[in-house]
Amino acid sequence: MQNRLKIERAIKNLTQDDLAKLIGVSRQTINSIEKGRYVPSTVLALKISEIFDKPVNEIFELEDTD
Amino acid sequence: MNKTQNNLRLLPRRFKKAAFSLIALTIFFVVLIFSEFVTVEKELAKTVTSSGILLSFLLLALTRDKVEDELTLIIRLKALAASFIYGVGYVVISPFVNLLFDGEFINDEMGTEGLLLTMFLFYFGMLWLMKKNR
């Protein structure tokens, strides 16, 4: 799973900590998602898409190996 | 949305203080016994000490962190699974190791309390390691 979380965060000028507080998770969780070490649940992905005002599949994208 | 699906019913953070107090109390009890201020039967002292430590470890394991989210939930479950596998592995492998080395490496008298204690330590170790590398 690829994601554009870091880019979207930069566009909105949000730090990992800001985003973490907005969606109620730890900063480390945001870091893990950005690095691709953790794939968020549907609920978390929807919360993220709501923050960036974009559909989930514009932020998260399936890879060929998925 | 089912709120309990992605949530373990963990104890509030104030239970961490209770757990540490219980550990301190148990250590104080051990010190009292060793300094011979109190004379208690060896078996009773052993039972009280192991129960105190096990109960405090259980409280620590069941108390929530500052931030609990779905990743910490997964980490908790993985650490729990790892400690369970360790426990089963220990029970299965230790008799063979004892047989091979005449009980030099593994203490046969560790008992249930000892096994649970090492399982808790394994759980805390795994939890710490996985949280550090998340």
Backbone of each chain as ProteinMPNN parsed JSONL, in Angstrom:
{"seq_chain_A": "MQNRLKIERAIKNLTQDDLAKLIGVSRQTINSIEKGRYVPSTVLALKISEIFDKPVNEIFELEDTD", "coords_chain_A": {"N_chain_A": [[0.843, -1.201, 0.0], [0.662, 2.1, -0.987], [1.102, 5.533, 0.029], [0.076, 9.014, 0.144], [0.432, 10.558, 2.286], [2.416, 12.105, 3.585], [2.903, 14.079, 1.71], [0.375, 15.292, 1.464], [0.13, 16.222, 4.017], [2.163, 18.077, 4.103], [1.203, 19.916, 2.247], [-1.013, 20.909, 3.594], [0.314, 22.032, 5.635], [0.792, 20.702, 8.086], [2.083, 19.199, 11.038], [3.366, 15.944, 11.985], [2.557, 15.483, 14.546], [0.44, 17.318, 14.839], [-1.455, 16.258, 13.043], [-1.784, 13.755, 14.2], [-3.013, 14.454, 16.623], [-5.37, 15.533, 15.655], [-6.729, 13.324, 14.617], [-6.728, 11.59, 16.696], [-4.691, 9.702, 17.355], [-1.387, 8.284, 18.048], [1.725, 10.093, 17.51], [3.672, 8.433, 16.547], [2.21, 6.502, 15.231], [1.269, 7.85, 12.979], [3.716, 8.323, 11.768], [4.498, 5.66, 11.245], [2.547, 4.954, 9.382], [3.115, 6.716, 7.286], [5.659, 5.815, 6.579], [5.013, 3.429, 5.541], [4.963, 1.184, 7.061], [2.805, 0.479, 8.492], [-0.54, -0.305, 7.827], [-3.388, 1.577, 7.867], [-6.606, 1.213, 9.559], [-9.933, 1.042, 8.106], [-11.545, 2.959, 9.306], [-9.683, 4.787, 10.362], [-8.408, 5.553, 7.986], [-10.525, 6.825, 6.711], [-10.943, 8.931, 8.464], [-8.575, 10.323, 8.072], [-8.859, 10.994, 5.382], [-10.959, 12.73, 5.596], [-9.863, 14.851, 7.004], [-8.033, 15.839, 5.107], [-9.737, 16.411, 3.134], [-10.182, 14.843, 0.863], [-10.845, 12.014, -1.312], [-10.458, 8.65, -0.034], [-9.039, 6.888, -1.718], [-7.382, 8.598, -3.048], [-5.464, 9.271, -1.368], [-4.504, 6.898, -0.292], [-3.131, 4.122, -1.981], [-3.345, 1.119, -3.807], [-0.726, -1.293, -4.279], [0.975, -3.254, -6.829], [1.789, -5.572, -5.603], [-0.003, -5.916, -3.542]], "CA_chain_A": [[0.0, 0.0, 0.0], [1.388, 3.379, -1.044], [0.245, 6.642, 0.455], [0.552, 10.383, -0.099], [0.151, 11.238, 3.552], [3.445, 13.105, 3.856], [2.688, 15.185, 0.757], [-0.87, 15.975, 1.858], [0.418, 16.9, 5.287], [2.983, 19.245, 3.767], [0.317, 20.889, 1.578], [-1.85, 21.53, 4.643], [1.243, 22.563, 6.639], [0.535, 20.034, 9.379], [3.145, 18.304, 11.506], [2.847, 14.605, 12.333], [1.897, 15.626, 15.841], [-0.849, 17.992, 14.609], [-2.361, 15.301, 12.42], [-2.071, 12.724, 15.204], [-3.991, 14.999, 17.581], [-6.649, 15.729, 14.959], [-7.465, 12.062, 14.422], [-6.733, 10.841, 17.957], [-3.727, 8.596, 17.447], [-0.073, 8.772, 18.472], [2.564, 10.594, 16.42], [4.385, 7.275, 16.002], [1.31, 5.804, 14.306], [1.312, 8.623, 11.731], [5.036, 8.046, 11.197], [4.477, 4.288, 10.709], [1.709, 4.943, 8.165], [3.879, 7.408, 6.233], [6.795, 4.978, 6.154], [4.459, 2.223, 4.932], [5.12, 0.037, 7.959], [1.499, 0.133, 9.038], [-1.694, 0.034, 6.991], [-4.447, 1.945, 8.822], [-7.94, 0.622, 9.405], [-10.843, 1.845, 7.272], [-11.992, 4.114, 10.11], [-8.576, 5.757, 10.413], [-8.214, 6.062, 6.626], [-11.637, 7.764, 6.458], [-10.677, 10.133, 9.274], [-7.491, 11.044, 7.382], [-9.41, 11.58, 4.143], [-11.824, 13.843, 6.016], [-8.967, 15.972, 7.355], [-7.45, 16.415, 3.886], [-10.854, 16.706, 2.231], [-9.946, 14.116, -0.386], [-11.264, 10.615, -1.174], [-9.438, 7.744, 0.531], [-8.149, 6.319, -2.757], [-6.411, 9.592, -3.542], [-4.384, 9.313, -0.364], [-3.956, 5.537, -0.212], [-3.184, 3.465, -3.281], [-2.864, -0.269, -3.791], [0.417, -1.606, -5.136], [0.797, -4.528, -7.544], [2.042, -6.7, -4.677], [-1.098, -6.008, -2.55]], "C_chain_A": [[0.881, 1.255, 0.0], [0.488, 4.461, -0.463], [0.932, 7.992, 0.245], [0.401, 11.227, 1.175], [1.135, 12.372, 3.828], [3.237, 14.334, 2.973], [1.462, 16.007, 1.162], [-0.663, 16.784, 3.142], [1.205, 18.179, 5.028], [2.131, 20.328, 3.109], [-0.503, 21.654, 2.626], [-1.008, 22.164, 5.761], [0.958, 22.015, 8.047], [1.751, 19.201, 9.763], [2.512, 16.94, 11.802], [2.048, 14.68, 13.627], [0.515, 16.282, 15.7], [-1.876, 17.0, 14.077], [-2.777, 14.216, 13.419], [-3.141, 13.203, 16.185], [-5.367, 15.15, 16.935], [-7.444, 14.432, 14.817], [-7.389, 11.128, 15.633], [-5.863, 9.603, 17.983], [-2.382, 9.158, 17.909], [0.726, 9.246, 17.247], [3.288, 9.434, 15.743], [3.528, 6.506, 14.995], [1.312, 6.516, 12.945], [2.629, 8.34, 11.006], [5.064, 6.651, 10.55], [3.659, 4.209, 9.426], [2.493, 5.577, 7.006], [5.014, 6.559, 5.687], [6.318, 3.678, 5.502], [4.61, 0.984, 5.785], [3.776, -0.419, 8.514], [0.392, 0.606, 8.095], [-2.863, 0.348, 7.924], [-5.765, 1.233, 8.547], [-8.79, 1.541, 8.528], [-11.262, 3.112, 8.014], [-10.915, 5.199, 10.114], [-8.336, 6.384, 9.041], [-9.3, 7.091, 6.29], [-11.443, 9.063, 7.239], [-9.622, 10.991, 8.588], [-8.033, 11.731, 6.124], [-10.299, 12.784, 4.457], [-10.976, 15.088, 6.342], [-8.433, 16.658, 6.095], [-8.497, 16.725, 2.816], [-10.639, 16.084, 0.838], [-10.435, 12.683, -0.227], [-10.116, 9.716, -0.712], [-8.475, 7.243, -0.552], [-7.237, 7.348, -3.43], [-5.231, 9.701, -2.573], [-3.698, 7.946, -0.269], [-4.159, 4.826, -1.548], [-2.638, 2.05, -3.183], [-1.658, -0.432, -4.709], [0.158, -2.933, -5.835], [0.944, -5.726, -6.614], [0.91, -6.89, -3.656], [-2.188, -6.972, -3.026]], "O_chain_A": [[1.727, 1.438, 0.875], [-0.735, 4.327, -0.461], [2.157, 8.101, 0.178], [0.261, 12.449, 1.119], [0.742, 13.46, 4.251], [3.376, 15.471, 3.422], [1.5, 17.237, 1.198], [-1.209, 17.874, 3.313], [0.958, 19.217, 5.641], [2.312, 21.515, 3.378], [-0.661, 22.872, 2.55], [-1.542, 22.752, 6.701], [0.895, 22.75, 9.032], [2.374, 18.572, 8.909], [1.29, 16.805, 11.859], [1.011, 14.035, 13.781], [-0.45, 15.869, 16.344], [-2.998, 16.907, 14.575], [-3.938, 13.813, 13.482], [-4.056, 12.458, 16.535], [-6.394, 14.927, 17.575], [-8.673, 14.436, 14.887], [-7.918, 10.016, 15.603], [-6.238, 8.579, 18.555], [-2.251, 10.361, 18.133], [0.446, 8.857, 16.113], [3.496, 9.441, 14.53], [4.042, 5.934, 14.034], [1.351, 5.872, 11.897], [2.654, 8.145, 9.791], [5.587, 6.482, 9.448], [4.022, 3.492, 8.493], [2.527, 5.043, 5.897], [5.299, 6.577, 4.489], [7.125, 2.915, 4.972], [4.413, -0.135, 5.31], [3.628, -1.56, 8.951], [0.386, 1.747, 7.632], [-3.288, -0.517, 8.69], [-6.003, 0.723, 7.452], [-8.407, 2.676, 8.246], [-11.326, 4.195, 7.432], [-11.203, 6.377, 9.898], [-8.092, 7.586, 8.933], [-9.02, 8.109, 5.657], [-11.739, 10.15, 6.743], [-9.742, 12.215, 8.523], [-7.713, 12.885, 5.839], [-10.376, 13.734, 3.678], [-11.335, 16.213, 5.996], [-8.383, 17.886, 6.015], [-8.179, 17.232, 1.74], [-10.878, 16.709, -0.195], [-10.445, 12.171, 0.892], [-8.947, 10.0, -0.976], [-7.264, 7.18, -0.342], [-6.42, 6.998, -4.281], [-4.149, 10.165, -2.933], [-2.473, 7.856, -0.178], [-5.221, 4.919, -2.162], [-1.605, 1.81, -2.558], [-1.569, 0.195, -5.764], [-0.773, -3.655, -5.478], [0.308, -6.762, -6.809], [0.866, -7.914, -2.976], [-3.181, -7.174, -2.326]]}, "seq_chain_B": "MNKTQNNLRLLPRRFKKAAFSLIALTIFFVVLIFSEFVTVEKELAKTVTSSGILLSFLLLALTRDKVEDELTLIIRLKALAASFIYGVGYVVISPFVNLLFDGEFINDEMGTEGLLLTMFLFYFGMLWLMKKNR", "coords_chain_B": {"N_chain_B": [[-20.911, 2.359, 14.2], [-19.054, -0.259, 15.65], [-17.723, 0.248, 18.683], [-16.195, -1.293, 20.383], [-14.801, -3.027, 18.883], [-12.249, -2.246, 17.884], [-10.888, -1.944, 20.243], [-9.404, -2.568, 23.353], [-10.608, -3.418, 26.516], [-9.165, -1.675, 28.601], [-7.612, -0.801, 31.75], [-7.951, 2.374, 33.508], [-5.391, 4.983, 33.505], [-4.556, 5.572, 36.098], [-4.234, 3.204, 37.432], [-1.711, 2.351, 36.968], [-0.122, 3.637, 38.819], [-1.062, 2.372, 41.086], [-0.154, -0.195, 40.56], [2.654, 0.149, 40.618], [2.91, 0.964, 43.253], [2.164, -1.355, 44.544], [4.244, -3.037, 43.767], [6.35, -1.741, 45.07], [5.534, -2.089, 47.692], [5.664, -4.863, 47.916], [8.41, -5.252, 47.556], [9.294, -3.929, 49.825], [8.251, -5.644, 51.765], [9.786, -7.93, 51.242], [12.311, -6.941, 51.9], [11.938, -6.492, 54.636], [11.654, -9.121, 55.509], [14.158, -10.235, 54.834], [15.814, -8.656, 56.41], [15.166, -9.618, 58.792], [13.292, -8.427, 60.475], [10.741, -9.169, 60.546], [9.412, -12.333, 61.138], [8.503, -14.788, 59.082], [6.931, -17.687, 57.788], [8.728, -19.579, 55.381], [7.443, -20.54, 53.026], [5.05, -19.108, 53.03], [5.984, -16.499, 52.806], [7.105, -16.648, 50.286], [4.824, -17.127, 48.723], [3.294, -14.777, 49.194], [5.035, -12.82, 48.191], [5.373, -13.592, 45.44], [2.708, -13.464, 44.61], [2.133, -10.755, 44.983], [3.934, -9.53, 43.183], [3.088, -10.701, 40.758], [0.417, -9.816, 40.611], [0.793, -7.056, 40.46], [2.193, -6.885, 38.06], [0.228, -7.819, 36.354], [-1.658, -5.788, 36.595], [-0.145, -3.699, 35.505], [0.123, -4.621, 32.889], [-2.479, -4.522, 32.039], [-3.18, -1.905, 32.072], [-3.967, 1.163, 30.445], [-2.074, 3.018, 27.965], [-0.689, 6.37, 27.581], [-1.465, 7.344, 25.049], [-3.678, 5.452, 23.352], [-4.092, 3.645, 20.535], [-5.112, 2.129, 17.367], [-2.77, 0.963, 16.42], [-1.194, 0.561, 18.714], [-2.827, -1.267, 19.934], [-2.58, -3.488, 18.23], [0.136, -3.977, 18.586], [0.156, -4.641, 21.317], [-1.351, -7.045, 21.242], [0.317, -8.616, 19.645], [2.597, -8.773, 21.262], [1.514, -10.133, 23.41], [0.838, -12.558, 22.199], [3.404, -13.4, 21.532], [4.52, -13.768, 24.078], [2.937, -15.821, 24.996], [3.6, -17.861, 23.224], [6.257, -18.099, 23.966], [5.887, -19.082, 26.578], [4.623, -21.576, 26.131], [6.606, -22.752, 24.585], [8.677, -22.838, 26.457], [7.656, -24.648, 28.365], [7.45, -26.94, 26.811], [10.028, -27.328, 25.764], [11.858, -27.18, 27.935], [11.972, -29.691, 29.515], [13.44, -31.354, 27.798], [15.842, -29.967, 27.517], [16.702, -30.066, 30.143], [17.054, -32.793, 30.388], [19.157, -33.196, 28.625], [21.245, -31.613, 29.717], [21.404, -32.302, 32.392], [19.787, -30.71, 34.089], [21.215, -28.352, 34.459], [20.963, -25.888, 33.184], [18.278, -25.039, 33.196], [16.086, -24.24, 35.754], [14.277, -26.563, 37.454], [12.469, -26.177, 39.453], [11.07, -23.862, 39.07], [8.348, -23.455, 38.726], [4.76, -22.585, 38.525], [4.4, -19.858, 39.179], [6.888, -18.753, 38.594], [7.05, -19.262, 35.863], [4.901, -17.712, 34.908], [5.805, -15.226, 35.708], [8.159, -14.894, 34.159], [6.938, -14.951, 31.699], [5.438, -12.602, 31.796], [7.557, -10.756, 31.946], [8.729, -11.243, 29.491], [6.618, -10.412, 27.878], [6.489, -7.636, 28.53], [8.992, -6.868, 27.655], [8.866, -7.441, 24.881], [6.774, -5.749, 24.19], [7.885, -3.244, 24.711], [10.028, -3.282, 22.912], [8.699, -3.51, 20.423], [7.17, -1.195, 20.44], [9.165, 0.662, 20.36], [10.208, 0.238, 17.862], [8.149, 0.85, 16.099]], "CA_chain_B": [[-19.617, 1.65, 14.263], [-18.833, -0.96, 16.9], [-16.575, 0.889, 19.347], [-15.376, -2.262, 21.113], [-14.073, -3.859, 17.922], [-10.842, -1.849, 17.843], [-10.581, -1.428, 21.562], [-9.331, -3.499, 24.476], [-11.138, -2.734, 27.706], [-8.029, -1.532, 29.51], [-7.854, -0.019, 32.971], [-7.467, 3.761, 33.431], [-3.957, 5.158, 33.768], [-4.238, 5.657, 37.537], [-3.904, 1.86, 37.921], [-0.257, 2.205, 36.865], [0.396, 4.059, 40.131], [-1.419, 1.295, 42.014], [0.744, -1.32, 40.273], [3.994, 0.469, 41.127], [2.819, 0.962, 44.719], [2.127, -2.766, 44.952], [5.615, -3.554, 43.598], [7.139, -1.142, 46.158], [5.081, -2.739, 48.919], [6.197, -6.228, 47.892], [9.858, -5.145, 47.792], [9.413, -3.565, 51.246], [7.97, -6.88, 52.49], [10.962, -8.791, 51.065], [13.393, -6.335, 52.698], [11.598, -6.771, 56.044], [11.933, -10.537, 55.787], [15.604, -10.452, 54.779], [16.473, -7.991, 57.545], [14.671, -10.369, 59.948], [12.391, -7.636, 61.324], [9.538, -9.992, 60.638], [9.683, -13.747, 60.855], [7.369, -15.423, 58.41], [7.25, -18.999, 57.224], [9.343, -19.404, 54.06], [6.455, -20.775, 51.961], [4.09, -17.993, 53.057], [6.699, -15.338, 52.269], [7.244, -16.889, 48.846], [3.499, -16.963, 48.116], [2.911, -13.359, 49.249], [5.9, -12.079, 47.269], [5.056, -13.884, 44.035], [1.354, -12.954, 44.318], [2.24, -9.293, 44.879], [4.605, -9.181, 41.921], [2.236, -11.111, 39.631], [-0.747, -8.93, 40.559], [1.228, -5.737, 39.979], [2.511, -7.035, 36.627], [-1.047, -7.934, 35.638], [-2.21, -4.425, 36.552], [0.66, -2.931, 34.542], [-0.168, -5.114, 31.539], [-3.856, -4.203, 31.669], [-3.433, -0.466, 32.158], [-3.791, 1.815, 29.154], [-0.989, 3.983, 27.803], [-1.138, 7.753, 27.423], [-2.233, 7.331, 23.8], [-3.996, 4.094, 22.903], [-4.759, 3.642, 19.233], [-5.183, 0.794, 16.77], [-1.423, 0.377, 16.293], [-0.775, 0.054, 20.033], [-3.641, -2.469, 20.172], [-1.943, -4.578, 17.482], [1.408, -4.253, 19.263], [-0.186, -5.362, 22.555], [-1.763, -8.408, 20.929], [1.496, -9.339, 19.157], [3.45, -9.043, 22.428], [0.803, -11.158, 24.179], [1.001, -13.808, 21.456], [4.809, -13.796, 21.652], [4.777, -14.281, 25.425], [2.23, -17.107, 25.08], [4.447, -18.824, 22.497], [7.419, -18.323, 24.833], [5.433, -19.932, 27.687], [4.42, -22.942, 25.619], [7.94, -23.219, 24.191], [9.43, -23.145, 27.676], [7.112, -25.877, 28.962], [7.72, -28.07, 25.928], [11.462, -27.532, 25.528], [12.669, -27.312, 29.16], [12.304, -31.064, 29.933], [14.485, -31.902, 26.926], [17.096, -29.284, 27.876], [17.075, -30.641, 31.444], [17.507, -34.157, 30.121], [20.457, -33.101, 27.946], [22.294, -30.99, 30.532], [21.196, -32.677, 33.801], [19.165, -29.615, 34.84], [22.176, -27.29, 34.768], [20.571, -24.616, 32.594], [16.917, -24.625, 33.536], [15.678, -24.619, 37.103], [13.034, -27.34, 37.392], [11.543, -25.762, 40.516], [10.588, -22.514, 38.787], [6.932, -23.517, 39.033], [3.803, -21.77, 37.784], [4.654, -18.421, 39.42], [8.098, -18.398, 37.849], [6.723, -19.262, 34.434], [4.075, -16.525, 34.65], [6.669, -14.049, 35.891], [9.017, -14.739, 32.976], [6.044, -14.623, 30.575], [5.152, -11.162, 31.924], [8.778, -10.031, 31.589], [8.847, -11.4, 28.043], [5.569, -9.544, 27.311], [6.901, -6.228, 28.668], [10.161, -6.683, 26.78], [8.386, -7.413, 23.492], [5.953, -4.536, 24.05], [8.819, -2.117, 24.655], [10.788, -3.397, 21.657], [7.824, -3.242, 19.279], [6.787, 0.215, 20.494], [10.343, 1.424, 19.97], [10.442, 0.064, 16.42], [6.922, 0.988, 15.294]], "C_chain_B": [[-19.427, 1.006, 15.637], [-17.549, -0.452, 17.574], [-15.657, -0.119, 20.02], [-14.509, -3.099, 20.171], [-12.577, -3.54, 17.896], [-10.375, -1.356, 19.194], [-10.491, -2.563, 22.583], [-9.853, -2.751, 25.689], [-10.026, -2.658, 28.76], [-8.389, -0.646, 30.696], [-7.354, 1.418, 32.795], [-6.014, 3.883, 33.9], [-3.587, 5.196, 35.251], [-3.867, 4.289, 38.127], [-2.406, 1.571, 37.814], [0.388, 2.56, 38.207], [0.142, 2.956, 41.155], [-0.468, 0.11, 41.831], [2.14, -1.069, 40.838], [4.009, 0.496, 42.66], [2.862, -0.469, 45.249], [3.516, -3.402, 44.832], [6.487, -3.045, 44.767], [6.817, -1.824, 47.489], [5.657, -4.156, 49.031], [7.697, -6.219, 48.184], [10.124, -4.825, 49.269], [9.229, -4.808, 52.123], [9.179, -7.818, 52.439], [12.131, -8.283, 51.92], [13.178, -6.617, 54.181], [11.959, -8.2, 56.429], [13.438, -10.79, 55.839], [16.347, -9.804, 55.954], [16.033, -8.594, 58.888], [13.915, -9.506, 60.968], [11.106, -8.421, 61.576], [9.932, -11.433, 60.358], [8.405, -14.394, 60.321], [7.848, -16.75, 57.851], [7.718, -18.828, 55.778], [8.315, -19.529, 52.925], [5.46, -19.62, 51.854], [4.722, -16.734, 52.444], [6.807, -15.44, 50.753], [5.911, -16.634, 48.127], [3.1, -15.491, 48.065], [3.722, -12.546, 48.237], [5.509, -12.326, 45.81], [3.672, -13.374, 43.665], [1.387, -11.444, 44.127], [2.839, -8.862, 43.559], [3.699, -9.52, 40.728], [1.036, -10.184, 39.478], [-0.362, -7.553, 40.021], [1.587, -5.794, 38.498], [1.224, -7.127, 35.801], [-1.701, -6.561, 35.496], [-1.483, -3.577, 35.509], [0.304, -3.325, 33.106], [-1.561, -4.685, 31.076], [-4.177, -2.71, 31.704], [-3.119, 0.21, 30.828], [-2.615, 2.791, 29.162], [-1.58, 5.376, 27.656], [-1.989, 7.882, 26.154], [-2.423, 5.878, 23.38], [-4.687, 4.212, 21.548], [-4.693, 2.245, 18.627], [-3.81, 0.145, 16.603], [-0.939, -0.177, 17.634], [-1.565, -1.214, 20.397], [-3.007, -3.684, 19.485], [-0.636, -4.984, 18.159], [1.169, -5.055, 20.543], [-0.513, -6.824, 22.262], [-0.581, -9.251, 20.427], [2.412, -9.716, 20.324], [2.844, -10.156, 23.283], [0.979, -12.531, 23.524], [2.429, -14.321, 21.607], [5.089, -14.388, 23.03], [4.076, -15.628, 25.632], [3.069, -18.198, 24.397], [5.698, -19.141, 23.324], [7.062, -19.311, 25.951], [5.288, -21.384, 27.259], [5.774, -23.554, 25.255], [8.757, -23.649, 25.395], [8.985, -24.482, 28.264], [7.479, -27.098, 28.122], [9.215, -28.383, 25.861], [12.26, -27.812, 26.814], [12.944, -28.756, 29.609], [13.425, -31.674, 29.102], [15.85, -31.296, 27.254], [17.604, -29.842, 29.204], [17.667, -32.03, 31.289], [18.921, -34.146, 29.537], [21.565, -32.625, 28.878], [22.137, -31.26, 32.033], [20.688, -31.509, 34.643], [20.09, -28.476, 35.193], [21.69, -25.919, 34.3], [19.197, -24.132, 33.037], [16.542, -25.158, 34.917], [14.31, -25.296, 37.054], [11.997, -26.852, 38.399], [10.983, -24.358, 40.294], [9.08, -22.425, 39.07], [6.072, -22.572, 38.211], [4.095, -20.287, 37.924], [5.848, -17.947, 38.599], [7.835, -18.303, 36.362], [5.918, -18.01, 34.076], [4.909, -15.247, 34.736], [7.551, -13.823, 34.659], [8.175, -14.417, 31.738], [5.698, -13.137, 30.588], [6.36, -10.345, 31.49], [8.997, -10.077, 30.084], [7.854, -10.471, 27.345], [5.998, -8.08, 27.362], [8.079, -5.916, 27.748], [9.745, -6.543, 25.32], [7.602, -6.131, 23.218], [6.862, -3.315, 23.876], [9.561, -2.09, 23.316], [9.926, -3.015, 20.446], [7.367, -1.784, 19.26], [7.938, 1.086, 20.014], [10.533, 1.372, 18.454], [9.204, 0.266, 15.559], [7.081, 2.079, 14.228]], "O_chain_B": [[-19.619, 1.657, 16.665], [-16.441, -0.693, 17.093], [-14.473, 0.154, 20.213], [-13.594, -3.794, 20.612], [-11.741, -4.444, 17.888], [-9.552, -0.445, 19.276], [-11.383, -3.407, 22.67], [-9.563, -1.568, 25.862], [-9.965, -3.472, 29.682], [-9.333, 0.143, 30.649], [-6.431, 1.655, 32.015], [-5.488, 3.011, 34.591], [-2.452, 4.895, 35.622], [-3.259, 4.219, 39.195], [-1.889, 0.671, 38.476], [1.31, 1.888, 38.67], [1.001, 2.642, 41.98], [-0.032, -0.509, 42.802], [2.738, -1.95, 41.456], [4.993, 0.102, 43.286], [3.504, -0.758, 46.258], [3.917, -4.2, 45.679], [7.25, -3.802, 45.367], [7.703, -2.097, 48.298], [6.08, -4.584, 50.104], [8.2, -7.047, 48.944], [11.044, -5.368, 49.881], [9.955, -5.002, 53.098], [9.555, -8.422, 53.444], [12.837, -9.057, 52.567], [14.124, -6.941, 54.899], [12.489, -8.461, 57.509], [13.94, -11.457, 56.744], [17.359, -10.319, 56.429], [16.457, -8.157, 59.958], [13.898, -9.808, 62.161], [10.488, -8.349, 62.638], [10.702, -11.707, 59.437], [7.396, -14.52, 61.013], [9.014, -16.91, 57.491], [7.161, -18.018, 55.037], [8.314, -18.732, 51.986], [5.076, -19.205, 50.76], [4.089, -16.01, 51.675], [6.628, -14.458, 50.033], [5.873, -16.009, 47.067], [2.63, -15.005, 47.037], [3.181, -11.701, 47.523], [5.335, -11.382, 45.039], [3.462, -12.903, 42.546], [0.747, -10.913, 43.219], [2.335, -7.956, 42.896], [3.562, -8.722, 39.801], [0.673, -9.807, 38.364], [-1.092, -6.959, 39.228], [1.314, -4.848, 37.759], [1.139, -6.587, 34.698], [-2.224, -6.209, 34.439], [-2.102, -2.842, 34.739], [0.197, -2.472, 32.225], [-1.801, -4.507, 29.882], [-5.299, -2.299, 31.406], [-2.135, -0.122, 30.167], [-2.217, 3.313, 30.204], [-2.798, 5.551, 27.611], [-3.081, 8.45, 26.178], [-1.46, 5.169, 23.09], [-5.754, 4.818, 21.442], [-4.271, 1.293, 19.285], [-3.693, -1.08, 16.638], [-0.345, -1.254, 17.686], [-1.053, -2.108, 21.07], [-2.908, -4.762, 20.071], [-0.333, -6.17, 18.292], [1.88, -6.02, 20.823], [-0.022, -7.727, 22.938], [-0.481, -10.438, 20.735], [2.937, -10.828, 20.378], [3.557, -11.009, 23.811], [1.235, -13.528, 24.198], [2.65, -15.519, 21.787], [5.802, -15.385, 23.15], [4.577, -16.479, 26.367], [3.224, -19.302, 24.919], [6.144, -20.287, 23.382], [7.813, -20.243, 26.238], [5.764, -22.299, 27.932], [6.055, -24.71, 25.571], [9.438, -24.674, 25.372], [9.805, -25.33, 28.614], [7.782, -28.162, 28.662], [9.62, -29.545, 25.896], [13.219, -28.583, 26.794], [14.059, -29.036, 30.05], [14.259, -32.417, 29.621], [16.869, -31.987, 27.271], [18.804, -30.063, 29.367], [18.636, -32.396, 31.954], [19.765, -34.967, 29.896], [22.679, -33.148, 28.849], [22.681, -30.52, 32.853], [21.112, -31.338, 35.786], [19.808, -27.709, 36.114], [21.97, -24.906, 34.941], [18.99, -22.934, 33.23], [16.662, -26.348, 35.205], [13.315, -24.685, 36.665], [10.799, -27.08, 38.229], [10.478, -23.736, 41.228], [8.606, -21.419, 39.598], [6.558, -21.859, 37.332], [4.052, -19.539, 36.948], [5.816, -16.878, 37.99], [8.32, -17.398, 35.682], [6.202, -17.336, 33.086], [4.739, -14.318, 33.947], [7.674, -12.697, 34.175], [8.626, -13.706, 30.84], [5.666, -12.487, 29.543], [6.224, -9.363, 30.76], [9.398, -9.086, 29.473], [8.189, -9.823, 26.354], [5.89, -7.363, 26.368], [8.151, -4.844, 27.146], [10.206, -5.647, 24.613], [7.744, -5.511, 22.164], [6.635, -2.471, 23.009], [9.706, -1.046, 22.68], [10.373, -2.288, 19.559], [7.196, -1.201, 18.19], [7.733, 2.105, 19.355], [10.967, 2.347, 17.842], [9.21, -0.114, 14.388], [6.152, 2.333, 13.461]]}, "name": "protein", "num_of_chains": 2, "seq": "MQNRLKIERAIKNLTQDDLAKLIGVSRQTINSIEKGRYVPSTVLALKISEIFDKPVNEIFELEDTDMNKTQNNLRLLPRRFKKAAFSLIALTIFFVVLIFSEFVTVEKELAKTVTSSGILLSFLLLALTRDKVEDELTLIIRLKALAASFIYGVGYVVISPFVNLLFDGEFINDEMGTEGLLLTMFLFYFGMLWLMKKNR"}
